[in-house]
């Protein structure tokens, strides 16, 4: 079976979404299926850096009487997943929706059909706009979108994959005419070959849920890289690297670091004036790793006790759990399937959660998390989080089963 994943966002800026699709594609390949990711070639994406080759024949799509022309670039990700990018003058207009987005989605589906694909999975609403003769699934992580493209995507998809039962319930409440049998929960997961503290070549030391001595070495390494004093008696938090998470943390940083804590802030570029000021004011408590690399992200999670990110998808938090960095996160419907707030004694739960998006709520959760690091049961919490099976194998089997069921129904209908 050949499955195409369609994404309308920027593969560099929206790396979490792109990495999620790539990880599932890789899991499908491990089960003897073919998988291809196709996305727009935004101006800031370098074909040379991604090893892409430009095809000679352009792809076209006509929307509302206007013809859109795209140049096709193909390559392969480091994971082995086949990738395709569409470049053209209208690419920068895709994020606004409208005809440009519909044209991209239609052209992408045409390429999938020409490549003998059996199924397309639209990874976002704009990618679901295109018309196609191929069966189409739509992956939903937020049921509250007010975009017209979202409603159209929900109504036109052959099947909906959701990131949790709460999302499914929200969809059914919003669209009463929706058939519940058309919805399936896609189990969350990550690429365990890339995120494995027992084998990760990016780490200065390896560790596992039973033997955490390597994590202690990773902690010292993180403190050294971030320019922090080597202390084992304080909670160590990693923040970022996305801009939104860094900005939210900086609003409460001054109040939080008045406690005996340390934080390493990862950024995707240069430090903001606010971050520079804080690192100068609190050099023993706030460190920064600017323009952080993938290696530095791995090392920052491996060395931390806690992790803060404004996650819209649980997959952004699973690497932290896998590496024993307990998340501090706002609990949303998209996360509720896999993230559970810890009780006061840390006997249950796997994260320190807060309900409302506010500075006060975030500060309260950070303070609670920092205090909990010193409790006797924190080690048990960390071990429990690390032991969970985060494999995408179940998700890959579900996609393949649903696709095969779809094809069986179509074949029966044609008899």
N, C-alpha and C positions, 0 to 999 in steps of 0.2 A: 504494500500500500504506500502511495506517495502523498504526503500531506504538506500543504503550503501554509505557512504562517504569515499573515498580512499585518503589517504595522504601519501606522501613518506618522508616527512621531520621529524625532531626531534620535538616531541610534547612539549618538554620543551623549547628548543631554539627557535623554530618557533611558539611561543605561540599565536601570532596574527592570523596566518593562521589557527591554530588548533581551536582557540576560535571562529573564524568566522564560520567554519564548524559546530562546536558544537552549536552555537547560531541558525543557520538555522535548524539544526536537531531538536533542542528543539521546534522551531516554527512549524515545521511539525508535531511533536508529539502533540502539542496543537490543531492541526486540525485533530486528530484521525488517524495519520499515524504512522508507526514504523520507527525508524531511528537508524542506527548504524555507529559509526566511527571506521575505522580500519587504523592502522599506524604501522611503524616499532618500535620494542622495542630496542632502542639504548642502549648501555651499561650504559649510565649515567641515564637512567630512571629506577626507583625502582618499581618493581611490588608490593612490600609490601606497599609503600606509596600511590600507586594508588588503592590498594585493589583488585589486579588482581589475578585470580585463573588460574593455568596452566592446560590446557587440556592434557589428556594422549596421545591422538592420534596425531602425528605430521602431518603437511601439507607439501606437496611436489609440486614442479613445475620443469619441464624439459625445458631447453633453450639451443639450439644448442648442443644437445646431453648430456648436463651436468645436473645432478639432484641436485636440491637445497632443503634442508630440513629446515622447520621452526617449531618452537614450538608456539602454540597458547595460548595466555593469554586473559581472558575475565573479564570484570568488568562493572562498571557503574560510570559515572562522577557525581559530586555533583549536576549537573543540572538534573539528571535522565536519560541522554542519554546513551544508551548502548555503550560500547567501547570494542575494540579488538586490541590486539597488537601481531605482529609476531616477534619472536626472533630467532636468529640463527647466525652461523658463518659469513654469507655473509652480514649481516645487515649494517656493517660499510662501505661496498662498494657501497651501494645504491646511495649515493649522486654523485658518479662518473658516474652514468648511466650504460649502458652496460647490460650484462647478469644478473647481480645481481639485478638491478632495474626491469628488465623485469620479473625475477622470482618472486620477491616480489609481483609485480602487478598481475601476473597470479595466484599466490597462494591466494592473497586477494580476487580476483574475484571468485575463486573456493569456498572459504569459504562463500562468499555472496550467491552464487548459492545454496550451501548446506543448507543455512539458509533461503531458500525460498524468497530471495530478488527479487524485481521486477525491480529494477533499480540501477545502480551504477553511482556515480558522482565522477569523478577524479578531485581532488582539485588542482592538479598540473600536469605538463607534464609527469614526471616520473611515477606517479601513473596511467597514461593513457596508459602505454606501454603494459599491459597484454592482452592476448587474452581471450575472454569470449563470451559465448552465450547470456549473459544478455545485454539489452539495456544500452548504456553508454553515459553519458554527460561529457563534459569537461569544467571546469570553467577557464576562461582566464582573467587575470588581467594585462598582459603585452604582447602586440602583436609584440614586437620587439625582442623577444628571438631568438638567433641564434643557439639554441640547436637542433640537429637532432630529439631529442625526441619530441620537441615542434611541429615541422612540422608533424611528424607522428601522434601525438595526435590530431591535428586539422583535418587532413585528415580522420582519422579512427573513430572519434566520431560521434555518431548518431545525436547529437545536441550540440551546443556551447552556454554556458552561459557566458556573458561578464559583466565586472564591469562598463560599461558606453558606450554610443553611439560612443564616440571617439575611443574606443577599437574596436568596430564593424567595423567602417569605416577603421581603420588601417588594420584589418584582410582582408577585402574585397579588399583593395588596394594591399596588399601583395600576396594574393591568388585570382587572378581574376576568377578562375574557381569555387570558393566557392559559394554555393547557399545562398543568403541572408536570405531566409526563414528558414535556418538552425541555425540562430543566434537570441538570445533573450537577452535583457538587464536584468540582475538580480538586482532588486532594493536593494540599500544598506540599512543596518539596524543593530541594536544591540539588545541584550537581555534586554528589558526594566525592567524586574524584577531585574536584577543585576545592572543596571545603571539607577537609579531613585533618584534624589536628594530629592524628597519629602518623600521617605520611606527608604533610604539607611541606614542600621544599622551600617555601618562602619563610618559614619560621626558624629562629635561632635554636629552638629545641622543640621536640615533639612531646605530646602528652595525651592522656586518655582519661575517661571518667574515673578510673580507679587510681591511676598514678599521675598526680598533678604536679610532680616536681618540675617537669618541663615548662609548665605554665608560670611557675615562679621565675624561671630564667627569662621567659618571654616578658614578664612584667618588668624586670630590671632592664631589659633591652629597650622596651618602650619608654621607660623613664629617661634613659640615657639619650635616646634619639630626640625626645621632646625637650631635653634640657632641664628635667626635673630632678630633685634630690631622690636618691634611692631609699625609699621608705616602704616598709611592709606593713605598717601599722595604720594605714589610712585607706579609705575607699578610693579606687582609681576608676575614673569614668572616661569612656571614649565618646566623642560627639562627632556626628557628620558621616560622610564628607559633604552631603548635599547642603546647598546654601540656605534653604528654609530651616533646616534643623539647627544650623550654626546661628542663624539670626535669632531664633526662638530661645536658644540657650543663653546667648549673650545678654538678653533682656533680664535674666535672673542670675547671671553668673556672679555678680558682686555680692549678692545676698548669700548665695550658696557657698562660695569659697571662704566665707567667714568661719565656716566649720573646718575641722581638720580633714580636708579632702584634697585630692589631686584630679585634674582633668586634662586630657589631651584632645585638642580640637583639630580635626582634619578638615582641610579645605580643598576645593577643586581649582583654586587659583591663588592669587595674592591675598594677604591678610587685610581685612577691613581696618579702618582707623580704630574702631571700637575694640577689636581683638588685639591689636598692637598695644593699645593703652592698658588693657587688662593683663597682658603677659608682662609688661613692664612694671605694673603695680603689684602683681602677685607672682613673681618669677618662681617661687617655690611651690605654687599650687596650680598655675595655669601654664600649660605648654601648648605649642602648635606645631603641626606638620603641614606646611603649605604645599599646595599643588600636589596632593598626595597621590602616590602610585598604587596600583593594585597590590603590590608587595607590602606597602606600608599599611594598607587597609587590613590585610590579613594579620600583620603583626600587631596592629592596634587592637583588634578583637581578641587575639590570643593573649595579650598582656593585661587586658582590662578585667575589672570585676563587674562593671556595669556598662551599659551602652544606651545612648539616647539618639533616637532618630524619629522624625515625624513620618512614620511609615504609612503609606496608603495600601501597601500589600504586605502580607505576612512573610513573603519570601525575602523581604529586606531585613527581617529580624532573625530568620532561621540560621544564617551563618553565625550571628552573635551567640545564639543558644548553643549551637554546635561547638563553639569555642569557649563556652563557659562564661560569657559576658552577658549578664542578665539584663534584659531590656527594661528601660523606663519609657513608657509609651502611652499615648492617649488611646483608650480602648474604643474602637469603632466597629461597626457591623462587619466590615471586611476582615477584621482581625479576630473577632470573637470566637471563631471556630477553633483556633489554635492557640490563642493567647488567653491566659487565665490569671487574674490578679492573685498575688500571694496573700495568704492569711498572716496574721500578726506573728505567728510562730514559725512561719515558712514551711509548714508541713504540706500544704497544697499550693498549687499555682506555679507559674513559670515566669512571671514578670511583675514589675511594679507599675500599676496602671492608674490613670486618672481619667475622669469622665469628660469634663468640659475643656475646650481649648482656651486656656487663659494662663497668664503668667503665675497667678496664685496657685492654680492646680498643679502646674508643672513644678514649681518650686517645692510644693508639699510632697510630691512624689519623689523628687530628687533627694530631699532630706530624709524621707522614710527609707529610701533605698540605701543611702549612705550609712544610716544607723544600722540597717539590717546586715550589712557586710560583716559586722562584728559579732553577730549572734552565732551561737554554736551550730544552729541548723543551716547556716548559709552554705556550708560545704555540701550538705545533702541536697539543697536546692540546686546548686551548680551541677552536681553529679546527675540528678534527675533530669535536668534540662539537656545535658549532653548525651544521655542514653537514648533519647527518643529517636525513632527511625524517621529520618528526613528525606528518604529516597523518593524520587519521582517515578519509580517503577509502577506504582499503583495508578498514578495519573495517566501514564502512557498506556497502560492496559485498558483503562476506561475509555480513552479517546479512540483506541483501535476497536474496542467492542462496539461503541456507539456508531462508529463509521460503518462497520460491517453490518450492523443491524439496519442502518439506513439503506445500505446497498441492497440488502435482502428484501426489504419492503418495496423498494423501487422495482426490483426484478419481478416480484410477485404481481405488482400493479400492472406491469407490462405484458403479463401472460394473458 
